[in-house]
Amino acid sequence: MAKKKVVKKRTKKKSSPRKKAVLKKKATKKKVVKRKVVKKAAPKRKTAKKRRVTKSPKTVSLSGIFTTKKRLNPTSLGLSLAVVSALINLLVSLLTKFGYMQTAAKMMISCRLFYSQKIGGILLGSLESAVYAFFIGASIAWLYNKFSKI
């Protein structure tokens, strides 16, 4: 319910007609109650439980490098050797075009199935040497990991 203000008239002083009109308006106006909007607090975020992080064993003794227990990633070692092998193959092929390293080119022709002095043969020979190098690098890393467990 809206409450009305009660205005007491002063008897001692006379008020002007303008003041009377203002007082009437104030008395007749309904009082508007402002409602406060209560904001709900944001829900607390659930924090993830801390997991124990187990680190790979990296023990190094004072005697030297022979007691390290680090592991190699076979895929990364294989890919790195594949890229290096392909780049070396391209470099040797480029140098043979200018007259250098002719014996290395002859040896690559005898060892590789798809290698030749043409552009297609150079690319296929580089791909073939990259595949061989990948498998050699992956097998070296795998053997290293097996022997480091002993």
N, C-alpha and C positions, 0 to 999 in steps of 0.2 A: 504494500500500500504506500502511496505517496503521501508524505506529510506536508502540511501547509505551514508556512511561516506565519507566525502571529506578529503583527507589527503594532507596537504600542504608540499611540498618539501622544504627543507632548502637549500638555495643556498650557504651559507657561509661555511658549514661543509660538508665534504665528508663522506658518510656513507658506511659501508662495504656491500658487496653483500649479506651477511646473513641478515642484517637488512633490506635490500631492499625486500628480499623475505618475511620476516615477515610482513612488511608494506603492500605488495601486498595482502597477505592472509587476513589481517585485512580489507582491503578496499573492497575485493570481497565478504567477508562473509555477508550474509544477517542478518540483525538484527532481533532477535527473540523477539517478544513481549510476555511477560508473562501476562497471565490474572489472575487477582485475583479472587479467588472463594469466593463469599460472602455467608456466612452461614446465613440461615434464623433463626430468633429467634424462639425458641420453643414456641408453643402456650401456653398461660397462662391457668393454670388449673382453672376450675370453682370451687370455694369454695362452699361447701354446706351451705345452709342457716342455721343459728343457730336456733334450735328449743327451745322453752321454755320447760324446764323439770319441770313437776309438781311432786312434791314430795308427798308421801302419808302423811296424817296428823299425825304428831308425837308431839302432844302438851302434855306436862306434867306440871301440876300445882304444886304449892308448897305444896298443901294439901296432896299429896301422890299418890299412884299408882292407885287410883280409877278413876281418870280422864284421863288416858292414852287412846289414840285412835290408837292403833296398831292392825294390822290384822294378823290372822293366816292363813297359807296355809293348807287347809284340806288334800291335797294329801301328802304333806311332813310329816305332823303329823301322818297320817294314816300309811304311809310306815315305819316311825320310830317305831311306836308301834308294827307293824307287825313283824319287824325284832327282836325287843326285846322279843316279845311273843314267837317266834319260837326258839330263843336261850334259853330262860328259859325252854321251853318244852323239848328241847334236853338235857339240863343240868339235869333236873329232871329225865329223862329217863336213862341217863348215871349213875346217882347216885343210881338209883334203881337196876341197874345191880350189884353194889357192896354192896348192902344190906342197903343202907340209903334211907330215905324218902319213905317208903313203903306205908304209908297212903296217901301221895300226889299222888302216882301212882294209887292207888285204886280210888281216887277221880277223877283223869283225865280219867280213864277208864269209870267211870259212867257218866261223863259230855260230853266226845267227842264221836262222832259216829265212827270214823275210827281209834282211838287210841288203840294200843295193845302193848304187851311187845316185839314183834318181830321187826325186822329192818324196814320192810315195814309199819307196823302199827305206828312205831315211826315217820317215815318220813311223812306219811299221817296225823297223829295227829298234827305234827308241822305245816304242811301246813294249816290244818283246823283252828288251833289257830291263825295263821298269818292272815288268811282271816277275822276271827271274829275281831281281833285287828285292822285291817285296817278300817273296817267299823265303829267300835267304835271310833277310833281316828279321822276319817274324820267327823263323825257326831258331835263330841265334838267341833272341830274347826269351823264347820259351825254354830253351835248354839252360840259359843262365838262371831263370827263375827256378827250374827244377833242381839244379845243382846248388843254388844258394840256400835251399831248405835243409840240406844235409848238414 
